[in-house]
Amino acid sequence: MSRIPITKNRLWCFTQFSKSLLGNKIFVRNLTSKQLVYCEFGDPLKVIKFKECKVPPLGGEDILVRMLAAPINPADINTIQGKYPVKVSLPSIPGNEGVGIVEEIGKEVKGICPGNKVIVTKPVQGTWRDIGVFNQKVLKVVPDDLGLVEAATLTVNPCTAYRMLTDFKPVKEGLVVIQNGANSACGQNVIQICKAWGVKNINIVRDRPEIKELKQYLECLGATYVLTEEELRSTNIFKNKLIDKPSLALNCVGGKSSLEMLRHLQHSGKMVTYGGMSREPVNIPTSAFIFKNLSFYGFWMTAWNEKACPEEKNDMVNDIISMMCSNNLKGPIHKLVKFDNYQEAVGNALTAQGFTGCRGCCLPHLPHVPGDEGVGEVVEIGRNVSTVKPGCRVVLTSRFLGSWRYYGTYHQRDVHIISPNIPLPIASMITLAPCEAYRLIKDFRQVSPGETIIQNAANSPCGQCVIQLCKAWGINTINIVANRCGYSSMKQHLLNLGATAVYTLEEAEELTCFNTSVTRPVLALNCLGGRYEDVLLKILDNFGVIVYYGCAFDLPLTKQCCRCDATFCKFSLCDWAASATNLQKSTMLNQIIQLTAVGNLKAPTYEPVQLCDYALALAKTCQCEAFSNVNYVFDFTVP
């Protein structure tokens, strides 16, 4: 079976297999090491520099190691960014894991000989170099037949999986394990260790176009069941007694995913959280403590290493090596990259195609035609195109395709047919603001007709779409906008769109009660911080949901203590689109198009401009849509 690309957990390795030696001796004082160094925290692509440094003489307990491979982990990226809890002294060589060959040892070294294959067992030792000097205490000899990738990645993910399956519940006694993020590097190790120990396991992954292939791959590793997050909500495997309810849950996602897992835990079960990929908090119902006696823990491998005794560490690593050498534990999906091509590896580690060290770091290739949205008519099609015909009106459904041009060539999967009766302005803007509004209303709280949603930045394109969608679905809206020139006309425009109430920030802060026609809002949509955020939290109903999006996405969720009853969530349309199926996208677009066709959804306030006047449009476009009065649309129909 061929391996499939599991993009969120692809492992990128630096490799260096050659070195010039003089005979069989290494003259350390004349030896130079190629290494990556950073002298300040920040964007890894900007702060990492390639250097050649002279290798110092060996101390009594030092060992000279020729590195063979060193992986890039999320912790490596976060450390360089200055976001990881472990702080390093600068300048520093990055890299926490790696495997190499011993070339020379100090006079006081015992148990390690030249020619041994060794791994680095302690973090922040600097493995991103071709030759390094390490203290004997941070190295461990491993068998020669241990795979290169397995050895290079042994000390983080396999050890994390091993400890979580060992320290919290006696899973070897027949207990069931459930985990989310099952396709991650750690998740794959959990599956394989469970299989080696005869432990049944339930694995949760996000839905995606290649979900069938992903399920097959994880099942080949040893997964008992693989379910999408949607399938977990409606599964009958527990009701039909196909498998016992799990006693141990391993959570690296947070948010809704962790909530769904804990609902299936047995009485007195335990949940261990070791990551938060969704950037959403773990919300625990009171009933989970009182009636199910569930326990919740956090786990960090670095903290365990600091407290554990050498015997415990050695026993664990030896057990993992034994499983690897017997082919019960394999290395994760990976790609070997030459050391000289470090920028390629680090760049891929920052994007959605590798590890996501930072959100939204998805950049187009240069040179590039700008423009994410647009509508046009099909002029010509290729021989194999079956979804559209010449003359069809289509909109672009993917980002970075370049819509600021008169003619463009696109793949059929990146366009969606739209009715020619829909006005061009709303058609040209239909794939961002309306879709974002649609998902914000649908995905976080079931809002019934007659209930209320509150939002700030109501004058933004997304805010105007929220108002219109809510009106079409019978939902009330309380809308907050900035008090500025043109407020009166903006307020009237929003009321004409269907807003139930429109307030300035100052007016909203003075609200103490609501009339009987409007209930207290159960869902808050937050695009701004500061006082705009505070007023939403003040007005939001008990146990309501607040969603951070747009300019507010990167705000820290520090105000949870103010509303400990509320659920705090974050949303990015790009993240949703990356995981959504084609069917989900098509269904949403068709519903939006239908609402537009019957006049329930109109274009946000806009002003048409010709392409040659791009400088004027760019100069007048606000960086934050929440404070703009008008949006600009390039009109290609003008001769």
N, C-alpha and C positions, 0 to 999 in steps of 0.2 A: 504493500500500500504506500503510495507517495505521500510525503509530508505536506500538510497544508500550511499556509502562512497565518500564524496566529499573531496578528499585528501588534496587539497591545502588550505582548510579552516576548517579542522577538529579542534574542540576545545578540549583541554585537561584540565581537572580540577583536582585540589587537593581537596580531601574531608577528613573531620575529623568529625565524628559524636558522638564520645564518649569522656567523660572526667570524672575523678574520683572526686566526690564532697563529702564533709563531711556534711551530713544532707542537709539543704537548704542554708547553709552559705558558702561563699568563703573566705578563708583566704588568701588575696592577697599577703602578705609578704612571705608566704610559698608556693606560686604557681609558677610553672615553665612553660615556654612557649617553645614548639618545633618550631623552625624557621629555614629558610634557609637564609644564610648570604653570601655576597661576599665582599672581602676586596680589590680587584683589578679588573680592566676591562679585559675581555678576553673571551675565550671559556667557555660558561656556564657550561659545564660538568666538567671543570677543576677548575673554580674559585668558584663555589657555594659549600658551606659547610653546613652540618646539625649540628645545635647546640641546646642545651637546656639552656635557660637563666631564671633567676629569674625575675618575673613580679614585676615592681616597684609599690609603693603605688600610688593611684589615686590622681591627682590634682583636683582642684575645678571644672574644666570644662572637665575633662577626663571621658571616658567611657570604661569599660572593656567588650570586645566582644569576644565570642567564635565563631571562624570562621567556617562556614559550607562548603563553596566552594569558590575557587578563580581560575580564568582561566589563561592560558598562552596565551598572545597575541604576535604578532610580535614586538610590541613596547617594551614589557618586555624583549624579547631576545636581541633586538638592544640596549636597555639601559644597560644590563649586558655586552654586547660587547663593550660598550663605543662609539657606532655609532649613538645614538639617540640624537637629538638636545637638549633634556632636560638632563642636567648633574646633578648627585646626589653626595652627600657627602659620602665618604667611611669611615668605613664599612656601608653597606646598606642592608636592607631586600627588596628583589624584590617583584613585584606584584602591579598592578595599580587598579585592580577591585576585588570585593569580596562581599560576603553576610555572615552575621552572626547573632547571638542572643546576646542581651544585658544581661550581668550577673550582673553588678554593675555600679552605676553612682556616679559621684562626687557631692559634696554638692551644686554646683552652676548650675548644669545641669537642663534645663527646656525643656519640650516637648518630652523627651525620658525616657522611664521607663524600668526597668528590665523585660525581656521576650519579648520585641519588636524585630521584625526582621528588620535589618538595612543593608543598602548598603553603601559602601565607595564611595563618590562622587568626591573626589579630587585625582589626580594621585600622584604617588611616596609616598604612605603612608605605603607600606610594608604589603601586604595582604597574603604573602606566609608563614603563621604561624598558629598554631592552636588556640592560645590565643593572643590577642593584646590589647594595650591601645591606644585609639584614642581620639583626641579632638572632642567635640560635633559638631564643625563647619564642619567637613568633613564627617559626617554621616547623613543619611536620613532614616526615618522610612518608611517601605513599608508594604503593606498588607500581612497578614499571608498566604493567598491563592495564592500569587504570586509564580510561579514555582521557584525551586532552581536555575536551569540553567539560566532562564530568569532574575532573580534578580542578579545573579553573573556577568552576561555579559551586564547589562543594560547601563552602563555609557559611553561606547566607540562606538561600532558599531551602535546600535539603535539611539543614539544621533547624530552620524555623518550623518547617512541616513536622519534623521528628519531635521537637519539643512540645508543640501544641497537641500532638496525638499522644503524648506520654504524660504530661504534667497535670492535666485537668480532669480527665476521666479515664478509667481503665478500659479503653476501647478494645483491647485484645481479648476481653472476656465476652465478646459477642455484641457489643454496643454498636449502634449505627451512627455514622458521622454525616453531617450535611455541611456544605460549604458553598459560598458564592465566589465569583471570580475564578471559577474552576479551570479556566484556560490560561491563567497566569502561570508564571514560572513556579511559584510556590504551590499553586493549585495542582499543577501536574505532578509535583513531588508528593503532595498529600495523596493523590489517587494511587500512585505507584507504591507508596509505603503501605497504604491500606490493603492493596492487593497482596503484597508480600506477607502481610500479617493476617490475611484472611478476614479483613474488616469490611463490612458492607458500607458503601458510601453513596450519597446523593449529591449531585453536582449541578450548580445553578450557573447558567451563562446568559448573556444578553442575546436576544434574537438578532440575526444577521442573514444576508443572502446565502452564505455558504454554511448555514446551520447544520444541514445534514452531514456534510463532510466533517465539521467540527465534532459533532456527536460521535461519529464513527471513530475519529481519532482518539477522543478521550475514552471511549469504550475499549479500544485496543490497549490503552494504557492500564485499564483495570477498573474503570468507572462502572458501578452497579447500575445507576440511573443518571442520565443527563437530561435536565429540564431547562427550558427557558424561564425567565422571570414570570412571564405570563402563564406558562404551563404550571408553575408551582402554585399559583393562586387557585387553580381549578383541578389539580391532580386528584386522582382516586386511589393512588398506590397505597395510602395509609388506610383509607376506608375499606378497601378490598383486601386488606391484610397481605398485600404483596411484599411488604417490608415493614419492619417495626418502625415506630416513630424514632427520630434520632435523639440521642442523649447529649451529643456534643455538636455545636455549630461553630464554624470558623468563618469569620466575617472580615473581608478586606474591602467592602464596598460602602456600607453604611446606608442611610436613608431608607427608602421603601424596601430595598432588597433585604436588609437586616431585619426589618419588621416582619416581612413574610416568613423568613426562616424561623424566627422565635415563636411564631404562631404554631409551628409544627413540632416544637420541642416537647419531649416527654416531661412529666412532672419531675421537678428537681434537676432538670437539665442545665447545661452550662453553655454560654456563648463567649467565645474568645475573639476579640477584635484586634487585628494586627495591621489594618490599613483603612483608608477612607477614600477610595478612588472616585466616588461620586461627589466628594466634597460636601456631603450632606450629613447632618448629625445622626447618631443612633438614638432613635426615639423609643423609649420603653414604656409600654402601658403599665399603669399601677397594678392591674390584675395579674401581670406576669410575676410580680414580686409576692403578692398576697395569696393568690389562689393556686399558682403553679410552682411557687417556690424556686423560680429560675434565678441563676447566678450569672453575673456578667464580669468579665475580666478583660484586661488589656495585655498584650504581649509585645515585647520588643527584644529582638535577639541580642542586641548590644548590651542591654541591661542584664540579661541572663548570663552572658559571658563574663561580665564584671563580678558577678556573685558566685558563679559556679566554681567548684574545685577542679584542679587539673585532671583528677581521675574521672569525674563526670564527663568533662569535655572529651577526654581520650576515648572513653567507652562509646560515646555517641558517634564520634567521627569514625571509629573503627567499624561500628555497626553499619554506618552509611556506606563506607568503602566496601564492606562485604557485600551489601546489596548491589552496589554498582558493578563490582567485579563479576557477580553472578548474573548480570543483565536484568536484575529486578528493578533497577533504578537507572534511568537514562537521562542524559543531559537535555535541556530544553531546546526548542527550535532555535536555531542560531545562524549567524552568517559570519564567516571569518573575513576580517578586513586587515590589510597590511598596515603596519604601524605608520608608515609614511602617509597613509590616507586617513589619518585620525579625524580630520574635519568631516569627512563623509560619515564616519561612524557616530561622532558626536552629534552631527546634524540630524541623522536619522533617529538617534535616541531622543531628540527633542520633539519630533513630530508624531502624528498619530500612527505612523507606520512602525514606530518602535516604542520606546518607553516615553511616556508623557511627563517629562520633567516640569513642564509649565503648560498652562492651558492655552489653547488657541494658537500655538506656535506653528501655524500652517501657512507657508509662504509660497507664492507662485514662482515659477521659473522666469528669469529675466533674459532678454527683454520681454515685456508683457503688455497686452492690451487690457486696460482697466474696465471695470463694469461687471457686476454680479447678476443684475437683472435685465430683462429686456423682452420685447415681443417683436415678432417679425413674420414674414410669409416665406414659405419654402419655395425656392426657385428651382432647385435641381436636387436629385437624390442619387445615391450610389446604387449599384445593381442589387445589393443584398438588403437594402432598406425595405422593411415591411410595415413599419408602424405609422409612417406619414406619407403623403403624396404631395407633388407640386401644387401650390396654391393654398395648402393648409396654413392656418395661422397657428403659431406655436410660441410658447414661452420657454425660457431657459430655466432648468431646474437644479443645476449644479453651480457651485462657485468657481471663480477664477477662469471663466470661459471667455471673458472679454466681450462685452456687449456695446462698448463705445466705438462702434464702427458701422459703416453702411452695409457691408457684406461680411459674413463669417461662415466658416465651415465647422459643423458640430457633429458629434456622434448622436445617433438616434436615441440612445438611452438618456441623453441629457436634454431632451426637449419633450414638451407635453402639449398636445393639441388643445386649443382653446377656441371657443365660439367667436366668429367674426363679429357678432352682435355686441360683444363686450367692448366698451369704449377703450381706446388705446391707452390712456393714462393709467387706469386701474389694471389693465392687462399687463402693462410694463412693470408694475410694482406688486404683482400678485404673489410672488414666490418668497418674499421675505416678511414684510410687516403682517400681512393677513395670516400667513402660516405661523408666525411667532405668536400672534394673538390667539389663534386657534388652539395651539398646544398649551399655552398658559392657562386657558380656561378649562381645557379638557383633562389635563394630565395629573393635576395635583390635589384636586378636591372636587367631589361630585357636587356641583352647584345646581340646585333645582330651580325651576321657574318660580319667581317670587322672591328668591333669596338675593343677596346683594354682594357685589364685588366692589372693592375700593382700589383705586390706582393713583399713583402720581405720574407726572409726565404725560398727562392725558392728551396733550396737544401733539404729541409725537405721532408719526405714522402708525406705530404699533398701538398706541393709546387710542387713536381714532378707530382703528379696526376692532379693538376690544369693545368699544362702545357699540358699534354697529352689530357685531356678532351677538353681544348680550341682548340687544334689543330684539334681534331676530329670534332668540331663544327664550325670551321672556324673563331675562335676568336684569335686576336693577344695578345701576352703576353710580358710585360716588367718585367724582373725578377732581383731582387736585392739579392746579396749574400755577405757574409763577405769575405774580402780580407785576405786570409790565405794560409798556405802551402797546395798545391794541388788545388789552385783556377783554374789554367789553365785546368786541366783535368776535374774538376767539371763543368766549363763553357762549355767545349766541350760536356760533357755528357748531359747537359740540352739542348744545341742546337740540339743534335741528337734526343732528345725526342720530339722536336717540338717548343722550345722556339723561339720567334721572336727576342728578344734581351736579353742579359745577361750583367749586370753591377755590379761592386763592389759598395759599399756604396759611396765611394769617387767619383767614376765616375758618379754615379747618381746625386750626389749633384751639379755637374758641368753642368748638362744638362740644356740647355736654349731653345732648339728648337728640333723639330722632323722632320724626313724626311717624304716625302709625302706618303710613304708606311705604316706608322704607325700613327694613329690618337692619340690625347691626351686621356689617359685612362678615362673611365667613371666609373669604379669600382676599388677600391683599397682593397686588402686583407692584413690586418696588423696582424702579429704574434709577433711583437717586439715593444719595446718602444724607447724613446730617438731619436737619429738622424734617425734611420730606420723609425720611425713614421713620423718625420718631412719631410723627402724626399717624402713620399707618398702624404702628404698634399700639398706639393709644386707642384708636377707634375699633380695631379688629376685635371680633367677637371672641368669647371664651373658646379655647381649643380650636381656634381658626388656623389657617395656613397662610404663610407669607412667602412669596417667591421672589428671589433676587434675579434680575436679568439685565441685559444691556449694560449701561455704565455701572450698575450696582453689582454685577456678577463678581467682581474681584474684591468687594468689600468683605472684611472679616466678619463672621457672624458673632460679634462680641456682645450683642444686645439680647442674646437669648435669656440672660438672667432677668431682664426686664419683663419678659413674657414667657416664663418657664412652661406655661400650659400650651403655647403655640408650637406649631411645626414649622421649622425653617428649611427652605429648599432653595436650590439654585437651578437655573435653566439657561442653556445655550442652544440655539437652533442648529448650530453647526454640529454640536455633540449629538443632538437628537438625530440629525440627518445621517451622521456617520454610522449609527447603529440601527436605524429604521429599515424595514424591508421595503422593497419597491411597491408592494401592495399597500402598505401603510401610507407611503408618500402619495400614491395615486389616489387612494380613497380620500385623503385629506384635500388634495387639490381639486378633485371632482366636486366635493361638497362646497368648497369655497367658490368654485366657478359657478355652481348652481345658484348660490346665494347672490353672486354678482349679477348673474343673468336676469334674475327677477327683481333687481334693484335694491336688494337689502344690504349691499356692500358697495360703497363708492370709494373713489380714489381719495387719499389724504390731500389736504390743501397743497396745490402744486402750481408751478409756473413753467410753461414750455420754453426751451431755449434751443437754438441751433447748435450743432456740434462745433462750429467755428467760434462760438461764444463761450467755450468751455472755461476760459480763465475767469469770466464774470461769475459763472455758476459756482465754480470752486471757491472763489473769494467770498461769496455770500452764503456758503453752506456752513452751518454751525457744526463743530465737532460733536456736540451733544444735541441730539434731536429734540430733547426735552425743552430746549430754550429756543427753538426755531419757529418762525411764523409761516414759512413756506418751504416746500421742497422743489427741487429743480429736476425736470425730465427732459432729456435730449429728444427733440422732435425731428425724425429723419424724413418726415413726409413733406416738409417745406422744400420747394425747389431750390 
